[in-house]
Amino acid sequence: MSHRVTLLGRVDCHACDQAKADLDRICGELGVPWEVVDVDTDRELRAEYGDRVPVILVDGDEHGYWSVEEDRLRAALR
């Protein structure tokens, strides 16, 4: 099964930058595609997730927020 990871974040967010680095490394190692979506470009996303960024989605479902839990993410992507 192929997975898809989405990082919901915003510009000038240190935690989001760290999450990007973590996802780049982890998803790169596992060959899993991932993307970044800026919550501030969409009113609904900002209302839903804006207070918890970065938020990590796996296959469209919320997996975690504020930081990447590496072991948990790797398990979800296996």
N, C-alpha and C positions, 0 to 999 in steps of 0.2 A: 504494500500500500504506500502510495506517495503522500507525503504530508506537506502542508504549507504553513509557514510561520509568519505572523504579522506583528510588527511592533507599533503600537499606538503611542506617539510621543509628541514633542513640540520642540521648536527651535529654542536654543539657549537653555537647555535643560541638561545639567551635568549627569543626573541619573539616567536620562535617555541616551546620552553619549556613551555611558558605560554599558548600558544594555545593548546598544548597537555593536560595540566592540565584542561583547560576549556572544551575541548571536552570530556575528560574522565568523568568529572562530568556531563555535559549536556547529552551526549549520553548515559551514564550509567543510568541516571534518566529516560530517554525516551526509553531505551531498543533498541537503534539504534547502529548497528555495525559500527565500524570505524577503519581506518588503517592509518599508517604513511608511506609515500614514500619519500625517500631522493632524492631530485632533482639532487644532485651531482653524482648520480650513473647512470644517463641517460642524454646523450648529448642534446636530444631534449627537455626534461623537463627543464634542466638547461637553455637552450636558451629561452624557452617560459616563465618560471616562476621564474628563479633564482634571478631577481632583486626585486621580490615582496614577497618573503617568509616571513612568512608562508602564504600559499594560501589554502583556504578551498573549497573543491569540494563537492557538494551534488548531488548524482546520476550521477557523471561524469561531471557535469556542474559547472563552476566557480561560487562560491557563495560570496566570499569575500577574502580579503587579509590584511596582516599586523596585524590584530587582529580579535578575534571572537566577532561578534555582537550578544550577547546572545538572545535578544528578536527576532531579525530577523531570527536567526538560528532555534530557537524553533518554530516559525511560519512556516518555510519551512519544518520542520520535522513532522508537524501535518497532 
